[in-house]
Amino acid sequence: MKSVKIRKLHLKKGDKVEVIAGNHKGKKGLVLEVLRKNNRAIVEGVNLVTKHIKPTAENPEGGVEKTEAGIHISNLMVLDPKTGEKTKIGRREDEDGKLKRYSKKSDQFID
């Protein structure tokens, strides 16, 4: 079985991001979930897919539902909390000596 290396990502749940490549280029949204194993993220309102729901006891009608699907993290860029523009993310220590993410555009900590 192939081992998958899970690495640290530049995205976190709750980040505002913009899609920089693909069919949804230019759309902005909030990261709902990060799937580290697949290097994907689920972004609110981006990459909507149609899912058919089977009738169950709770939902006897069944039907068709639109849900967000994962999008590769290489196609996403974090938005600067100060300016709202796309920015790269770096890591450095804060005053307490704790490693935190910061925006390379505005040089401010994110979180």
N, C-alpha and C positions, 0 to 999 in steps of 0.2 A: 504494500500500500504506500502510496506517495505521501510523504510528510509535507504539511503546509506550514510555512513559517508565518506566524502572526506577528505583524510589526506595528509599531506605534504610528498612528495616523495624524494628519493635520486637522482632521474634523472631529467634532464632538456633538453629541445630541444637544439640540438647542441653538446651534450656530446658524446665523443667516448666511446663505450661500447663493452664488449665481452660477448657472450652467454656462461653461465656456466652450463646449463642443457638442456636436450631435444634433439630433432633431429638435431638442428643446433649448437650443442655444439662446441666451439672453434672459431666460426665465429666472426669477428669484424666489426663494422659499426658505422655510425653516427645516433643519435636519430633524426628522422624527426618530430615526434609528440608524445606527451605524453597524453594518455587518462586516466585522473585521476579517472574518475567515475568507470572505469572497471579495474583499476590497471594494465594497459597495455601500451606498447610503440610500436611505429612503427619504426623499425630500417632498414636503407638502406641496401638492398641486403640480408636480412634475412627473412625467413618465406614467401617465394614467393608463391602466389596462382594464379591459372588460373581463369580469369574472362571473361565471354562471354559478348561481347558488342553488343547490338541490333542496327541494322541500323537506322540512324537518318538523318536529312537533312544535317548536317555538315559532318557526316561520313556515306555515303550511303552504303559502303561495310560492316560495322559492323566488326565482327571478334573476335579473342581471344587475350586477353591482360594479361600479367603477372604483378601483383602488390604485394606490401608488405602487409602482414596482421599483426595484433597486436600480440605481444608476452608478456607474463606476466612479470612484473618487477622483480619478485623474481628470474627469470632465467637470469637476466642481472647484470653485475658488471661494474662500471665505471673504465676506464683506467686512470692511473696517468699521468698527462700532462708532467711531468718531465722524468719519466723512461719508460712510456708506458706499465707498468704492472698493473694487477688488483689491486684495492685498495678499502678499505672501506671509507665511507664518514662521516665526523663529521661536526658539526656547532659550530662556536665560533665567538666572536667579533673581528673585526679588529681595527686598530688604531683610526678610526673615531667612534667607538662604534656601528658599523653596523654588524648584524649577517650575516656571510658568510660561505659557504661550504669550507671544506679543506680536503686534502688527508691525511689519517692517516699513509700512508706508507712514504711519503716524507715530511709531515708536511707543505705543501705549500697550499695556497689558490687556489681554482678552480674558474674561471670566468674571 
